């Protein structure tokens, strides 16, 4: 006769025994009370802080723009890299999360449903990067935060690096490949994978059947688009023409184009323009590395928790997972936060 009783629960590791006595109901209440209190405290000071961060970021961009034609050196590379980095991490990230929806007087721009979306011009004015803002909003705000550290989390570093871990080569060879990954990850992995999440969300909304042989949690990269059969969600040409092509053409080649005329006027020919293009590409390598160090380390670590199944949004488990699956970094100054 079969035993209908449920199997015994697995024994908790010593470091996890705290969860037996954890009061999820009280924790949920505390988190919601804290959220209400912080929301009430939002106001003009937050808008002033945003304006200061925008000013610092724009100052970096201005320094880079004015010096990028004057030779290939550290000042324009660092300034342009920091402008790109902070435009994403300090301005777009907070705005796209809705941080200024209720407090900023300019609702037509500083709002999660307006900022950088709605066409190429808005993207260029607000947040111009390899990633398509609409795609990032789906991938990060929805999929990442609501599936944090689950297999369905598109930012799960452990899963995204599975192919590298499984390569049948010595470990030191994998470390040799790391600098290439660190300096190219935004266009090589992040842009195509965020776009995949946008297209996947649209497929699901339209009720389209996802092919049985497609594992939706697998990352889409430029390599998989070109050499591994691609993805059913979009073609490489669509990805290039809609997502990365405009940024590649405008940011690296059209943006410094006025230096061609300035160089001709000053008698230096194309030298200033070529210097600017070189600085822009070197800044791209640096901002990728900066972003990798600041962002990827927030999602990786031996003491971070992984979760097999999902949970109900805004439940005690949901709030607890945001703590257990995020890295605690020191903050405390505008400069520290600006660079991190």
MOJODA-V401201 format. One record per residue. N is the residue number from 1. PHI is phi in whole degrees, 0 to 359 (NA if undefined). OMEGA is omega in degrees with one decimal (* if undefined). D_LAST is the distance of its C-alpha to the last C-alpha in Angstrom with 1 decimal. Layout:
n: <N | N>
phi: <PHI | PHI>
omega: <OMEGA | OMEGA>
d_last: <D_LAST | D_LAST>
This chain:
n: <1 | 2 | 3 | 4 | 5 | 6 | 7 | 8 | 9 | 10 | 11 | 12 | 13 | 14 | 15 | 16 | 17 | 18 | 19 | 20 | 21 | 22 | 23 | 24 | 25 | 26 | 27 | 28 | 29 | 30 | 31 | 32 | 33 | 34 | 35 | 36 | 37 | 38 | 39 | 40 | 41 | 42 | 43 | 44 | 45 | 46 | 47 | 48 | 49 | 50 | 51 | 52 | 53 | 54 | 55 | 56 | 57 | 58 | 59 | 60 | 61 | 62 | 63 | 64 | 65 | 66 | 67 | 68 | 69 | 70 | 71 | 72 | 73 | 74 | 75 | 76 | 77 | 78 | 79 | 80 | 81 | 82 | 83 | 84 | 85 | 86 | 87 | 88 | 89 | 90 | 91 | 92 | 93 | 94 | 95 | 96 | 97 | 98 | 99 | 100 | 101 | 102 | 103 | 104 | 105 | 106 | 107 | 108 | 109 | 110 | 111 | 112 | 113 | 114 | 115 | 116 | 117 | 118 | 119 | 120 | 121 | 122 | 123 | 124 | 125 | 126 | 127 | 128 | 129 | 130 | 131 | 132 | 133 | 134 | 135 | 136 | 137 | 138 | 139 | 140 | 141 | 142 | 143 | 144 | 145 | 146 | 147 | 148 | 149 | 150 | 151 | 152 | 153 | 154 | 155 | 156 | 157 | 158 | 159 | 160 | 161 | 162 | 163 | 164 | 165 | 166 | 167 | 168 | 169 | 170 | 171 | 172 | 173 | 174 | 175 | 176 | 177 | 178 | 179 | 180 | 181 | 182 | 183 | 184 | 185 | 186 | 187 | 188 | 189 | 190 | 191 | 192 | 193 | 194 | 195 | 196 | 197 | 198 | 199 | 200 | 201 | 202 | 203 | 204 | 205 | 206 | 207 | 208 | 209 | 210 | 211 | 212 | 213 | 214 | 215 | 216 | 217 | 218 | 219 | 220 | 221 | 222 | 223 | 224 | 225 | 226 | 227 | 228 | 229 | 230 | 231 | 232 | 233 | 234 | 235 | 236 | 237 | 238 | 239 | 240 | 241 | 242 | 243 | 244 | 245 | 246 | 247 | 248 | 249 | 250 | 251 | 252 | 253 | 254 | 255 | 256 | 257 | 258 | 259 | 260 | 261 | 262 | 263 | 264 | 265 | 266 | 267 | 268 | 269 | 270 | 271 | 272 | 273 | 274 | 275 | 276 | 277 | 278 | 279 | 280 | 281 | 282 | 283 | 284 | 285 | 286 | 287 | 288 | 289 | 290 | 291 | 292 | 293 | 294 | 295 | 296 | 297 | 298 | 299 | 300 | 301 | 302 | 303 | 304 | 305 | 306 | 307 | 308 | 309 | 310 | 311 | 312 | 313 | 314 | 315 | 316 | 317 | 318 | 319 | 320 | 321 | 322 | 323 | 324 | 325 | 326 | 327 | 328 | 329 | 330 | 331 | 332 | 333 | 334 | 335 | 336 | 337 | 338 | 339 | 340>
phi: <NA | 285 | 273 | 277 | 291 | 288 | 294 | 296 | 292 | 297 | 289 | 286 | 294 | 303 | 287 | 251 | 294 | 301 | 291 | 297 | 255 | 285 | 267 | 294 | 295 | 291 | 297 | 299 | 298 | 298 | 295 | 291 | 296 | 296 | 298 | 296 | 294 | 294 | 294 | 294 | 278 | 291 | 178 | 303 | 296 | 290 | 293 | 297 | 295 | 300 | 299 | 293 | 295 | 296 | 297 | 298 | 296 | 296 | 297 | 298 | 297 | 293 | 300 | 297 | 295 | 284 | 248 | 291 | 265 | 263 | 119 | 269 | 205 | 294 | 301 | 294 | 297 | 293 | 295 | 293 | 298 | 292 | 301 | 297 | 298 | 286 | 297 | 276 | 284 | 258 | 246 | 295 | 304 | 291 | 291 | 291 | 279 | 87 | 296 | 243 | 304 | 264 | 239 | 278 | 293 | 269 | 288 | 279 | 232 | 272 | 214 | 299 | 267 | 236 | 295 | 68 | 246 | 102 | 144 | 296 | 296 | 297 | 298 | 294 | 284 | 261 | 201 | 254 | 208 | 299 | 281 | 282 | 306 | 299 | 290 | 296 | 301 | 288 | 296 | 272 | 294 | 262 | 293 | 292 | 288 | 267 | 232 | 304 | 63 | 263 | 297 | 281 | 284 | 292 | 259 | 287 | 301 | 302 | 285 | 291 | 259 | 300 | 299 | 292 | 298 | 274 | 300 | 279 | 227 | 300 | 301 | 295 | 293 | 295 | 294 | 293 | 279 | 298 | 302 | 296 | 296 | 296 | 264 | 228 | 296 | 293 | 272 | 283 | 245 | 290 | 298 | 292 | 284 | 294 | 293 | 300 | 294 | 295 | 295 | 297 | 297 | 291 | 299 | 296 | 296 | 278 | 77 | 285 | 284 | 276 | 307 | 298 | 272 | 262 | 264 | 294 | 278 | 288 | 287 | 258 | 234 | 300 | 297 | 291 | 292 | 271 | 236 | 238 | 89 | 70 | 221 | 288 | 280 | 194 | 268 | 297 | 296 | 299 | 301 | 291 | 286 | 263 | 259 | 265 | 301 | 302 | 293 | 301 | 290 | 285 | 291 | 266 | 237 | 277 | 305 | 274 | 303 | 304 | 293 | 296 | 291 | 296 | 296 | 296 | 294 | 273 | 81 | 259 | 67 | 268 | 300 | 296 | 295 | 296 | 301 | 297 | 298 | 298 | 298 | 295 | 289 | 292 | 297 | 296 | 297 | 292 | 291 | 296 | 296 | 300 | 296 | 297 | 296 | 279 | 262 | 297 | 291 | 284 | 236 | 219 | 160 | 296 | 262 | 273 | 273 | 246 | 231 | 284 | 237 | 279 | 217 | 287 | 303 | 67 | 272 | 299 | 297 | 300 | 295 | 295 | 296 | 297 | 278 | 289 | 251 | 234 | 273 | 268 | 251 | 288 | 230 | 138 | 214 | 298 | 294 | 300 | 292 | 299 | 271 | 230>
omega: <-177.5 | 176.1 | -175.4 | -178.0 | -178.8 | -179.9 | -179.1 | 178.8 | 178.9 | -178.6 | -179.6 | 172.0 | -176.6 | -178.5 | -178.8 | -175.0 | 179.5 | -174.3 | -180.0 | -176.4 | -177.1 | -178.4 | -176.7 | -178.2 | 180.0 | 178.0 | 177.6 | 179.0 | 179.4 | -178.6 | 179.9 | 177.0 | 178.1 | 178.2 | 178.3 | -179.6 | 180.0 | 179.1 | 177.9 | -177.8 | 178.0 | 180.0 | -176.3 | -179.7 | 178.8 | 177.6 | 177.0 | 178.5 | 177.0 | -179.6 | 177.9 | 178.7 | 177.3 | 179.4 | 178.1 | -179.3 | 179.1 | 177.3 | 175.9 | 179.1 | -179.6 | 177.3 | 179.4 | -178.4 | -176.3 | -175.5 | -171.7 | 178.5 | -172.7 | -178.6 | 179.4 | -178.8 | -168.5 | -171.8 | 179.4 | 179.8 | -179.2 | -177.5 | -179.9 | 177.9 | -178.0 | 176.1 | -179.6 | -178.8 | -174.7 | 176.8 | 177.0 | -167.5 | -176.0 | -174.4 | -177.6 | -176.7 | -175.7 | -179.3 | -178.7 | 173.4 | 180.0 | -176.1 | -177.4 | -176.0 | -171.6 | -171.2 | -177.1 | -178.2 | -179.6 | -177.0 | -177.6 | 178.8 | -172.9 | -178.1 | -175.0 | -179.1 | -178.5 | -169.2 | 171.2 | -177.0 | 177.4 | 178.3 | -175.8 | -178.3 | 177.4 | 177.8 | 179.4 | -175.8 | -171.8 | -176.3 | -176.7 | -177.7 | -179.8 | -176.2 | 172.2 | -175.0 | 178.4 | 179.6 | 179.1 | 179.6 | 178.9 | -175.3 | -173.6 | -173.7 | -177.1 | -172.1 | -177.1 | -173.3 | -178.7 | 175.3 | -170.4 | 177.7 | 168.5 | 178.2 | 179.4 | 175.8 | -177.3 | 178.8 | 179.1 | -172.4 | -178.4 | -179.8 | -177.2 | 179.1 | -177.8 | -178.7 | 179.0 | 179.2 | -174.7 | 178.9 | -178.6 | 178.7 | 178.7 | -177.1 | -176.8 | 176.6 | 177.4 | 177.1 | 177.7 | 179.1 | -174.9 | 179.2 | 177.0 | 178.7 | -175.8 | -174.1 | -178.4 | -166.1 | -175.8 | 179.7 | -176.4 | -176.3 | -168.0 | -179.5 | 179.1 | -177.9 | 175.1 | 179.0 | 175.3 | -178.9 | 176.6 | -179.2 | 178.8 | 178.2 | 178.7 | 176.1 | -177.7 | 179.8 | -179.6 | 179.5 | 179.3 | -179.5 | 176.0 | -178.3 | -175.9 | -176.3 | -179.8 | 174.2 | -171.0 | 179.8 | 178.5 | -179.3 | 171.6 | 179.8 | 175.9 | 178.9 | -179.2 | 177.4 | -174.9 | -168.6 | -175.3 | 175.9 | 176.5 | -179.2 | 178.9 | -173.5 | 178.4 | 178.1 | 176.5 | -179.7 | 176.5 | 178.9 | -178.2 | -173.9 | -176.3 | -169.0 | -171.5 | -178.1 | 178.6 | 179.7 | -179.9 | -176.4 | -173.1 | -173.9 | -172.1 | -174.0 | 179.8 | 179.5 | 178.2 | -175.0 | 176.9 | 178.9 | 174.5 | 178.6 | 179.6 | 178.8 | 177.5 | -179.8 | -177.7 | 177.3 | 179.2 | 178.8 | -177.0 | -172.5 | -178.3 | 179.4 | 179.8 | 175.7 | -178.6 | 179.5 | 178.3 | 179.2 | 179.4 | 179.1 | 176.6 | 175.6 | 177.6 | 176.8 | -178.1 | -177.7 | 172.6 | 179.4 | 178.1 | 179.1 | 179.3 | -177.9 | -175.6 | -170.9 | -176.7 | 179.9 | 174.4 | -173.7 | -177.7 | 178.2 | -178.1 | -175.7 | 178.2 | -175.9 | 170.9 | -177.7 | -178.1 | -172.8 | 177.9 | 177.8 | -177.8 | 178.3 | 176.6 | 172.4 | 177.9 | 178.5 | 179.6 | -179.7 | -179.0 | -180.0 | 178.1 | 178.9 | -173.8 | -175.5 | 176.1 | -178.9 | -179.0 | 179.0 | 175.5 | 172.7 | 176.2 | 176.3 | -179.1 | -178.4 | 178.3 | -179.1 | -179.4 | -178.5 | -175.8 | *>
d_last: <61.1 | 57.3 | 55.2 | 53.4 | 51.2 | 47.4 | 46.0 | 44.7 | 41.0 | 39.2 | 38.7 | 35.3 | 33.5 | 33.6 | 29.8 | 30.3 | 33.3 | 31.4 | 31.4 | 35.2 | 35.1 | 32.0 | 33.0 | 31.4 | 33.3 | 32.2 | 28.6 | 28.8 | 30.4 | 27.8 | 24.9 | 26.9 | 27.8 | 24.3 | 23.3 | 26.4 | 25.6 | 22.0 | 23.4 | 26.2 | 23.8 | 22.1 | 23.5 | 23.5 | 20.8 | 18.3 | 19.7 | 19.4 | 15.7 | 15.3 | 17.6 | 15.7 | 12.5 | 15.0 | 16.7 | 13.8 | 13.0 | 16.7 | 17.3 | 15.2 | 17.3 | 20.5 | 20.1 | 19.6 | 22.5 | 24.8 | 24.3 | 24.1 | 27.8 | 28.5 | 28.0 | 25.5 | 23.2 | 19.7 | 19.3 | 19.6 | 17.7 | 14.6 | 15.1 | 15.8 | 13.0 | 10.4 | 12.6 | 12.8 | 9.1 | 8.5 | 12.0 | 11.1 | 7.8 | 8.5 | 12.3 | 13.9 | 12.3 | 13.3 | 16.5 | 17.6 | 17.3 | 19.8 | 17.8 | 19.9 | 23.1 | 25.2 | 24.1 | 23.5 | 26.9 | 26.4 | 27.0 | 27.8 | 24.2 | 21.6 | 22.8 | 21.7 | 25.1 | 25.0 | 21.7 | 21.7 | 24.6 | 28.3 | 28.7 | 27.4 | 27.6 | 25.3 | 22.8 | 23.1 | 22.7 | 19.9 | 17.7 | 19.1 | 17.7 | 19.4 | 19.2 | 21.8 | 20.3 | 23.2 | 22.7 | 19.0 | 20.1 | 22.6 | 20.7 | 17.6 | 18.9 | 22.3 | 22.6 | 19.3 | 19.2 | 22.9 | 23.5 | 20.6 | 21.3 | 24.7 | 26.3 | 26.0 | 22.2 | 21.4 | 18.0 | 19.8 | 18.7 | 21.9 | 24.1 | 22.5 | 23.0 | 26.5 | 28.3 | 26.7 | 27.5 | 31.0 | 31.7 | 34.9 | 33.6 | 32.7 | 29.2 | 28.8 | 29.4 | 26.5 | 24.2 | 25.6 | 24.5 | 20.9 | 19.9 | 21.5 | 19.6 | 16.2 | 16.9 | 18.8 | 17.5 | 16.7 | 20.2 | 22.0 | 20.9 | 18.6 | 20.7 | 24.0 | 23.0 | 21.6 | 24.8 | 26.8 | 25.6 | 26.6 | 29.9 | 30.5 | 29.9 | 32.4 | 34.9 | 34.8 | 35.3 | 38.2 | 39.7 | 39.7 | 40.4 | 37.8 | 39.6 | 40.5 | 39.2 | 35.6 | 33.0 | 30.5 | 27.8 | 28.0 | 25.3 | 26.6 | 25.5 | 27.0 | 29.0 | 30.5 | 31.3 | 33.1 | 34.7 | 34.7 | 36.7 | 33.9 | 33.4 | 35.9 | 33.4 | 33.2 | 34.3 | 32.4 | 33.9 | 32.7 | 29.1 | 29.4 | 31.1 | 29.1 | 25.5 | 24.6 | 27.7 | 27.1 | 23.6 | 25.1 | 28.1 | 26.7 | 23.4 | 24.7 | 28.4 | 29.3 | 26.5 | 27.7 | 31.3 | 32.4 | 32.1 | 35.1 | 37.2 | 35.8 | 36.4 | 40.0 | 40.6 | 39.4 | 41.4 | 38.5 | 39.0 | 36.1 | 34.2 | 31.6 | 30.9 | 30.7 | 28.3 | 26.1 | 26.2 | 25.4 | 22.3 | 21.1 | 21.6 | 20.0 | 16.9 | 17.0 | 17.0 | 14.0 | 11.8 | 13.1 | 12.2 | 8.6 | 8.5 | 10.6 | 8.8 | 5.6 | 8.1 | 11.4 | 10.8 | 10.4 | 13.9 | 15.7 | 17.5 | 21.1 | 21.1 | 19.9 | 22.7 | 24.3 | 26.7 | 29.9 | 30.7 | 29.2 | 29.5 | 30.4 | 27.6 | 27.1 | 29.2 | 28.6 | 27.7 | 25.2 | 23.3 | 23.6 | 22.2 | 18.9 | 18.7 | 20.2 | 18.3 | 14.7 | 12.9 | 12.5 | 9.5 | 10.0 | 8.7 | 11.2 | 10.6 | 9.7 | 8.5 | 6.1 | 4.9 | 5.6 | 3.8 | 0.0>
